[in-house]
Amino acid sequence: MSQFQVQFVLDQSTGKYLAEMHNPDNGELLVRTEALYDSQAAAVMGVIELFKNAILQFPRKDAKPRVLRAKKAKKAKKAKKAKKASRPAKKTKKPVKKNASRKKK
């Protein structure tokens, strides 16, 4: 399971708060928001909203994986159809009627 630490920092130049996400094992900075929030509480709610939006984008556990087909295959199929449609129709021979009244020699 992934773990992280979120810190809320006051930006002195704007007077607003920003959120920083750190790796708790080594303190590495992972993500930082812009200084958007008027208070630390607003920053907390903003981060919670970010996570809610991210979670709502995840597929359900029982969802089937999506398979994306290559665009080339679609283009090739369309080109083949277009080529077939542009060909003139094949001429068929008219059936020859056998005349029963013909005399044999």
MARNUBA-327643 format. One record per atom (N, C-alpha, C, CB): residue in three letters; x, z, y. Coordinates in steps of 0.02 Angstrom, whole numbers, plus 50000, padded with zeros to 5 digits. Each point is the difference from the previous one (the first is absolute). Glycine has a CB too. Layout:
# MARNUBA-327643
ALAXZY ...
END
This chain:
# MARNUBA-327643
MET500425000049941 MET499585000050059 MET500455000050062 MET499075006149938 SER500764989750110 SER500384999650062 SER499855006150043 SER499994987549995 GLN500535014850039 GLN499915005650046 GLN500354998150065 GLN499945008549907 PHE499804994150148 PHE500284998750065 PHE499825005850046 PHE499934987649983 GLN500405012550074 GLN499895005250050 GLN499834996550066 GLN500805008249942 VAL498674994150091 VAL499794997150063 VAL500145004950056 VAL499114993149943 GLN501235004650110 GLN500135004250058 GLN499704996650061 GLN501085004549949 PHE498654999650096 PHE499704997550061 PHE500465002050058 PHE498825000749953 VAL501394994350085 VAL500505001050052 VAL499714997950067 VAL500944998149917 LEU499205005850135 LEU499784998450068 LEU500514995350031 LEU499405011250011 ASP500374983150012 ASP500434995250035 ASP500025002050073 ASP499714990549918 GLN500885011550106 GLN500075002750068 GLN499844994850054 GLN500875007849957 SER499284985950030 SER499904994850051 SER499264998450012 SER501114995349968 THR498485005049979 THR499294998450008 THR499555006150000 THR500244989249945 GLY500015016450029 GLY499605006049994 GLY499504999749942 GLY500135001650122 LYS499964993749833 LYS499564999249942 LYS500385001549936 LYS499314991450062 TYR500315009749884 TYR500295001649936 TYR500074993949956 TYR499525011450008 LEU500994988849949 LEU500104994949949 LEU500085003549933 LEU500534992050083 ALA499375004349864 ALA500075002849932 ALA500604996749966 ALA498755002349992 GLU501645001849973 GLU500574997549961 GLU499905002249928 GLU500785000550101 MET499334995049853 MET499975001649929 MET500704999949972 MET498834995149990 HIS501365010449976 HIS500685000849974 HIS499985001049924 HIS500385004950110 ASN500164993149857 ASN500115001649930 ASN500245007249998 ASN500284987949969 PRO499375016649996 PRO500195007050001 PRO500665001449963 PRO498805002850007 ASP501404992949947 ASP500625001149962 ASP500624999150043 ASP499414996249898 ASN500594998550142 ASN500614998750039 ASN499874999650075 ASN500444993949902 GLY498945007150120 GLY499844999950071 GLY499994993150031 GLY500505011250006 GLU499544983649954 GLU500014993150025 GLU499334998450034 GLU500814996749908 LEU499235000250151 LEU499414997950036 LEU499714993949966 LEU500455004750108 LEU498914995649872 LEU499674994549967 LEU499584995950048 LEU499995006649895 VAL499614996750147 VAL499544996750045 VAL499925004150063 VAL499394994749903 ARG500525001850154 ARG499875003450063 ARG499464996150037 ARG501195004550007 THR498304999150017 THR499484996850040 THR500244999550072 THR499095004349922 GLU500534992150117 GLU500134999950072 GLU499725006450029 GLU499974987350006 ALA500235014450055 ALA499745005950033 ALA499304998450027 ALA501175004050032 LEU498334997249926 LEU499314998150015 LEU499545005950013 LEU500194990049931 TYR499995015850044 TYR499535005549995 TYR500085005050057 TYR500004998549877 ASP499435003650152 ASP500015004650057 ASP500195007149979 ASP499144993050055 SER500705008949883 SER500165006849977 SER500264999649928 SER499125005150076 GLN501155000549901 GLN500255000249932 GLN499424999449950 GLN500985007250037 ALA498454995849980 ALA499414999549957 ALA499764992749995 ALA499675011850032 ALA500354984650023 ALA499814993049999 ALA500484995949957 ALA499495001250115 ALA501155000749887 ALA500504996649959 ALA499865001249926 ALA500855001150092 VAL498965005149890 VAL499845001649931 VAL499404995849977 VAL500445011850014 MET499044987950027 MET499414996149983 MET500164992549995 MET499295008750056 GLY501164988949987 GLY500214993149997 GLY500364998249935 GLY500095000250124 VAL500345004349853 VAL500364998949937 VAL499515000249942 VAL501055005150049 ILE498484999649952 ILE499505000349947 ILE499604993549999 ILE499925012650012 GLU499904984950045 GLU499634993750004 GLU500414994149972 GLU499385004450101 LEU501274995649913 LEU500444994849971 LEU499985000249924 LEU500755000850101 PHE499295005249870 PHE499995000649928 PHE499324998049971 PHE500855009150008 LYS498614992850025 LYS499334998049977 LYS499944992549998 LYS499525010650047 ASN500704986150005 ASN499964992750003 ASN500434996849946 ASN499785000750123 ALA500805002249864 ALA500454997249949 ALA499695001049930 ALA501005002450073 ILE498705003349914 ILE499715001449935 ILE499404995549987 ILE500405011850006 LEU499214986950045 LEU499414995749992 LEU500204992949983 LEU499385007350079 GLN501244990749934 GLN500234993349985 GLN500224999249927 GLN500354999050119 PHE499785006649845 PHE500244999749932 PHE499454997549953 PHE500805009450024 PRO499384986849925 PRO499494997949951 PRO499795005949956 PRO500484988350000 ARG498925011349973 ARG499765005349956 ARG500404999949935 ARG498854999350050 LYS501165006349915 LYS500385000549937 LYS499734995349947 LYS500265011850027 ASP499094987149972 ASP499704995749950 ASP499974992750020 ASP499345009849963 ALA500934988550095 ALA499984993150024 ALA500494995749961 ALA499685004050115 LYS500124989849872 LYS500444995449965 LYS500524997450050 LYS499084996649919 PRO501535002350058 PRO500514997350046 PRO499824993050022 PRO500875007149945 ARG499264991450118 ARG499874993450026 ARG500564995349980 ARG499365004850097 VAL500454989249884 VAL500494995049981 VAL499964994550052 VAL499915002749875 LEU500634996250159 LEU500034994850050 LEU500294993749969 LEU500125008550093 ARG499524986149915 ARG500254993649974 ARG500444996750051 ARG498974998749929 ALA501494997550047 ALA500464996550044 ALA499624994650038 ALA500965002449923 LYS499224996650140 LYS499684994950041 LYS500164993149975 LYS500055007750098 LYS500544991449873 LYS500204993449976 LYS499524997649946 LYS501195002650027 ALA498595001949930 ALA499554998049946 ALA499344997450028 ALA500545008449924 LYS499224994950128 LYS499374997850031 LYS500104993250033 LYS499665012050018 LYS500894987250016 LYS500134993650034 LYS500074994449949 LYS500565006150094 ALA499784995249851 ALA500094994949949 ALA499344998149970 ALA501155004449976 LYS498415000550013 LYS499354998649971 LYS499584995950048 LYS500065010749935 LYS499964991050130 LYS499634996150050 LYS500274992950005 LYS499765010650064 ALA500904988749934 ALA500304993450004 ALA499804995749940 ALA500965004850064 LYS499004998349878 LYS499814996449939 LYS499284997750005 LYS500825006749933 LYS498744997750093 LYS499304998150009 LYS499934994350050 LYS499665011849973 ALA500714988650082 ALA499974994950052 ALA500254993349973 ALA500165008850088 LYS500364991449873 LYS500284993949971 LYS499504996849953 LYS501165004650011 LYS498524999649948 LYS499504997649952 LYS499404997050036 LYS500385008649917 ALA499414994550137 ALA499424997750038 ALA500154993550037 ALA499635011850013 SER501004987150006 SER500164994050039 SER500114993949956 SER500525007450085 ARG499544993549849 ARG500094994349954 ARG499354996149995 ARG500885006349936 PRO499174987050060 PRO499394996149990 PRO499715001449931 PRO500434991050079 ALA498935008249916 ALA499675001249936 ALA500234994949948 ALA498995004950060 LYS501064997349879 LYS500214995449947 LYS499444995149986 LYS500735008849949 LYS499464984950041 LYS499514994949984 LYS499875000249925 LYS500364992750097 THR499025007349886 THR499835000149929 THR499734993249981 THR499755012450004 LYS500404985749936 LYS499764993549975 LYS499275000849981 LYS501154996749959 LYS498484998050056 LYS499305000149980 LYS499964999049925 LYS499644995450113 PRO499915008249856 PRO499944999149927 PRO499754992949984 PRO499775012449986 VAL500524984849963 VAL499814993249979 VAL499415000649954 VAL501194995850012 LYS498295000550005 LYS499415000149958 LYS500094994949944 LYS499275003650097 LYS500594998649846 LYS500034995449943 LYS499344996349995 LYS500835007449938 ASN499234986450060 ASN499394995949997 ASN499854998549927 ASN500234994850114 ALA499225007649863 ALA499814999149930 ALA499774992849986 ALA499675012149995 SER500154984550058 SER499754993249989 SER500564994949995 SER498975003250060 ARG501644998849948 ARG500564995449996 ARG500084997349929 ARG500575006050093 LYS499564987849904 LYS500084997049934 LYS500725000349977 LYS499044992450023 LYS501045008849914 LYS500675000249973 LYS500204993049979 LYS499845011849963 LYS500784986550045 LYS500254993449981 LYS500375000149936 LYS500064997150117 
END
